[in-house]
C-alpha cells in the first residue's frame, strides 16, 4: 500500500550527521525504499528520531498500514511499536552513552528471541501487550528511562501442522527480566518476569528513585546504600507476606523457594514453566506432551501450591488491570473476530497476571534482593543475568535444550527426534 506524506513540504536536517531527509509533498508517494531510508536515518537519532517520525506521519498512524507498522517497528526495534511508541537500543554501549547524556537510568530487558519479532518468548510478548502500551507506563518510560533489550538466546518454536492447511505456531519455555541499571550499566535492581501494569509502574518509579540516590554517593557509600535498600525491600516483602497470609487466614503457606530438580538432569521445561503462570497457561497444553517424565498436571499443582497462590493473587487483582490501549491491542490480535468474548479473554489474562505479580515478587524478587544484600554476583549485568536464568528461571545456558530433552524418558522416535535446522544469524 502506498502512503501519502502530509500536505506541507517537509525537510528535516539531522544535526551533526549531515544527513537530510528527502523533501516530499502530498502528491508524491512514499515508496518502501524511501521509507526504509528515512527509518535508517532517524534510527541513528535515538528517541528524537522516533519523535520526528511520529510527527511526520501523524495522519498515517491513525490507521497504520502494514507498511507503516513494519517501518515503525524497525525504527523502534519493537514489535507493535505503534501502540507503545517506545524507542529501544539494542547495543548496551549506545544505551549507556544515551543514559549519561540524558542523566537517566537504563531499563535493560533480557529475553528469549527478539523484541521486534512476533514469536519472542511468551513473557516478552505479554510485556508488549500489557505493559509497554499502557498509557502511564509508556509516558513514564519515555520521560525517565533509556530503554535497551538484548536476546539471551533464540526462543524455541513449535509448529503443529493439522494436515489440512491449518498450522498453530507457539514458543515454548523461556522467561524475561528487566534490569534497572545506572548510566555505567551497573545493576541496581531487577524486575523478574511479568508484573501487572500498576505493580510494574511502582517498580519503575522505585528503581528510578534508587538510581538518583545511588548516584549521589561514591565508592563504599554506594555499595552500602545498595545493600541497605535491598535489606529494606526484603523486610518489606516479608511484612507484606505475613499481612497477606493473615488477611486470608492461611495457616499452611505455599513454599516461597523450593524447586525440585535432579543432580544429574537440568530442570525440565514443565517445572521451569510453573515459575511463570501467565506463560504456562499458553504453553502447558504442549509441554504436557513433550516431557513424559514430568507431565503429570497433579504433580505440577503440588509443586506450585496453585490453589493457595490464587487466593493470594486475588489481593493483587487491581495491580493487573489493563488499560484501554492494551485491551485495544489484544482485540486487534484476536483472529476470531466477532466470535470471542473479549471481556472474558481480558479477565482471564488479568487473573493470570495477578498470580504472576504475587509469585514473582514473593519468590523471584525476594531472592534477587538477597543476592544484592550478599553482593552475590550482582555488580555486573551479564553475570547477574546468567545467575537469574540458571537459578531463578531454571533455564541455564549450560542446557542447550532448555529442559525439553530428558535422558530418562523414551520417545520411540529415531534419534529421539533430534535434528538440525539452519541457524539464522543474529542482527
N, C-alpha and C positions, 0 to 999 in steps of 0.2 A: 504494500500500500504506500502510495506517495504521500508525503507530508508537506504542508504549506507553512512557510515561516510567517511570523507576524507581519502586520502591514508595513510598518516603518522599516527603512533600511537599517541594518544592524552591522556595525563594525566594532569588533571587540579586540582591543590590543592586550596582549599578555605582557604585563610589566616584568621586565628583567629577563625575558626569554627571547624576545624578538619575534615571537610567533603572532600572527594576526589571523583571526577567523575570517573566512570569506564573507563579503558583504552580499546579502541576498534580499530580495524583495518578495512580496506576497505572490507575484506571478511566476516565481522560479521554484520548481520542485526540489526538495531535498533528496538527493539520491543516497542510497545506502552508503556508498563510498565517502560522500561528503559528510554524512552524519558520523560515520566512523572516524573520520579525520578530526571532526570537532571534538568528539569524545576523547580521542587520544590527546589532543591539545589541552582540553580542560582537565583531564585526569592529572596532568602534571602540576596543576594549581591547587590540589588538595580540596578541602571543603569549599573554598571560594569558587573553584571551578564548577562544583555541583550547583552552587547558588546561581551562577551565571546561566547554566543550562536550564535550570528551573524557571528563571526569568525569561529567557528567550522563548521557551516552548510552553509558556503558561497555558495557552489555549489548547494545544495538543494534549497536554497532560490531564485535562478534564475528562477525557475519554481516550486513554492511551491505546495506540495500535500495537500489534505485536512487534513492529519495527522499533517503536518508541520504547516499549518495555525492554527490549534487548539492548538498546543504546544506553538507557539509564542504568540497567544492571551492570553493564560493562564499566560505566563511569563510577558507580558506587562500589563495585565489586561485591554486590549483594543481590541475591535473587529477590524479586518483588520490592525493589527499592522505591518504586512509585508510591508504595504505602508507607514506608518509613522515612524516606528522604535522608538517609544517613550515609555518610562517606566513610569508607573503611580503607585503611592502609593494609597492605599485605607484606610489607617489609618493616620489621621492627625498628631498624635503624632510622628509617624515614619517619616512623611514628614518634620515636624519641626526639628527633630533631624538631618535629612539629610541636611536641609537648613542651620542649624547652622554649621555643619561640612564643608559644601562647600561654605559658605558665599554667598548663593544665595537666592533670594526671592522664594515664593511659588505661583504657579498658581493653584488655587483650583476651580475645576469645580463642580457645583451643578446641578443635572439633575433629571428627572423622569426616573425610570428604571436603568439599569446598562450599563456602557460604554463598557463592554466586551460582551454584548449581542446584537444581531441584532436589536430587537424591543425595543430599548430605545426610548425616546421621539424624535420627528422629528428633532428638532434643534441639539440635540447631534449627531444624525446620519449625519446631514449636516456638523457638525464640523469634523467628521471622514472622510468625503469625500473632503470637500473644504479647510479645514484649516490644520489639522494635517499632511496630506501627502504632502502639499505644501513644496517644497524644501527649500525655505528661512525660512519659519516658523518652520519646523521641526528642521533645523540646529540651529536656534536661541533658540528654547526651550531647546534643548539638552545642549547647551552651557551656558545658562543664567538662567534657571529656574528649580526648583524641581516641579514635576507635581503630583497632587492629585485630586481624584474625590470622590464624595460622593452622594449617591442616596437620594433624598428628600422624595420620595415615589415611588411606582410602577407606571409604565406607563399604563394607561388604553388601552386595546387592543380590537379591533373589528374584527371579522371574518365573512365574507359574504360567505355563502355556497350556490353555484348555483345549487346544487342538482344533478349535473352530474359528480361529481368528482373534479370539479374546486373550489378552495377557494381563497379568497382575504383577506389578513391579513394587518391590519393597526393599528397604535396607534392613539389615539385621545387626543387632548388638551395637555397642559404642555409646559414648556419653560425651558431654561437653561441659566446659567450665570457663567462667570469666575471671581473669586475674586483674586486680587493681594494682597498677604499677606507678611508681613515681617517674619523673621525666628521664631518669637514667636507666629505667627498666627494672628497678628493684621492687619485688613483690611486697605489698603492704597488707593485702588481704586477698581473698578469693571467694567467688560465689559459685558453689558446685551444683551443677545440674539445673533443672527447671524450677523456678520460683513463680508464684503468681505475680501479676503486674505490680500491685501495691507493695508486696514484700520485696520484690526486685528493686523498685524505686527507693525504698528505705535503705537497702544495701548500698545503692549507688550514692545516695546522699551522705550516708555514714562514711563510706570509703573516701569520698571527696574531702570531707572534713578532716579525716585522719591524715590524708596526704598533706593538707595545709599545715597541720600541727607537726607532723613528722618533718616537713621541710624547714621548719623554723629552727630545728636542732641540728647539731653536728656530732659526728663520731659516736662515742659511747652513749651520749644522751639520746641519740636517735634510736639506738637498739633498745635502751631501757624503756623509752616511750612505747615502742612497738610491743615489747613483752608485756608491759603494764596494760596496754589497751586490750590485747588478746586475753589477758588474765581476767580483765573486767567483763569482756564479752562472754567468756566461758562461764563465769559466775552468773551472768545474766541469763544465759541459756539454761543453766541448771535450775535457777529460781523459777523461770517460766515453765520448765518441765514439771517441777513439783506442783506449781499452781494449776497446770492443765490436768494433771492426774487427780488433784484434789477436787477440782471443779466437776470432773466426770466420775468421781468416786471409783477410780480404777485401782484395784488392790494388787493386781498382778501386771505390772507394766511390761510393755514389749521390750525386747532387748535393744539396747542402743547400738552396740557394736559387737556383733557375733556372727561371723560369716564362715560357713563351713567350706572347707577346701581339703584337698588331698596333698600329702607331701610329695607325691610322685606325679600328680597331674595339675596343669594350670586350672584356674577356676573355669567352670563350664559357663557357656553363654546363658542358659536359663537362670542359673544362680546370679550371675552378674546382672541379668535383666531385672531381677527383683529390686535392685537399687533404685531404678527409675521407673515408677509405676505408670506414668502417663505414656512413656515409650513402650513399656511392657504391654499395655493394652493393645497396641498396634502390632507388636511383634510376637506375642505369645502363641497365636494360632500356628505360626510356622515353627517357632522354637520348640514347641511340644513334640513335633515330629522329626526334629533334626538331631536330638541328642537323647537317645533312649535311656541312658543311664540316669538322667536327672529330669525326665519329662513328666514325672508324677505331679499333677497340679496340687494334690493334697500336701505333698512334701514342700512345695514352694510356699503354700499358705502358712505352713508351720514355720518355715524359715523366717517369713516376714511378719508374722503376727498380724495379718492384714486386717482382721475384723477390729482389733483394738486400735490400730493405726487409723482406720477410717473414722472411728469415733473422735479421735484427737483432731483429725483433719477438718472435721466439721467446725471446729473453733476458728479455722483459718479460711473459711469459705469466702468471706468478703475480700481477703487479700488476692483471691484468684478470679475476681470478676473481670470480664473482658469489656473493653470499651467499644464504642460503635465502629471505630476504624478496624479493629481486629475482627469483629463479627462480620463486617462487610467483606473483609479479605477471605475469611472462612467460607462465606457464602459463594464467593466468586470461584473458589477452588472445588466446590462440590459438583460432581458430574451429573447427579440425578436431579436436574432442575425440576422444581415443582413437586417432586415425589419424596422430599426429605423434610422432616420436622426440624427446621433449623434451631428452634429453641431447645429441643431435646439434645441435639448434637452439641450445642454450646454448653448446656447444663452438664452433660457428661464430661466434657472437656474440662470445665471449671472444677468439677468434683475431683478429677484425676490430678489437676494442678494443685489443688489444696492439699492433697495427700503428698505429692512430691515436695511441696513447700515445707510441710511439717517434718517429713523424713529427712530432707536434705539439710535443714537447719539443725535438727537434733542429732543426726548421725554424722553426716559428712562434714558440715561446717564446724561442728564440735571438735572433730578430730583435727581439722586444719588449725583451729585456734590452739590446740595442744601442741602441734608441731611448731607454731610460731613462738609459743612460750618457751619451748625447749631449744629453739634455734635449730630445729631438726630439718636440715635441707631446704630452708625457706628463703635463703638470701639470693638465689638465682632462679629465674622463672623456668628455664628448661629443665633443670634438675628437680625442681618442685613439681613440675608437670609430669615427669617420669614417675615420681613417687605417687602422685594422685592417681594416675592411670593404673599403676600396678597395685596399690594398696587400698584405694577407695573404690575405683571403678571396676577393679578386677579384670582389667584387660591389659596386662603388662606387655611391653614391647618385645619381651623375650618369647612371647607366644604368637607366632605368625598367623595362627588360625583363630585367634580371638575367642577361644573356648568352644568353637564349633566342631572341633575334632576330638575324639576320645579314643585312646588306645584300648579302653576297656569295653567298648561297645562293638557290635557287629552289624554291618550294613548289608551284607550279601551282594555287594557291588564290586566289580573288578577294581582293584587298587583303591578300595574304599571310596570310589567316586572322585578321587583326587586327579585333577588335570591342570593344565596350564593354559592361560589365555594371554593375548598380547597385553603388555603393560604400557599404558599411556603415560607420557611424560608429564610431570607436574610443571605448572607455569611458575 
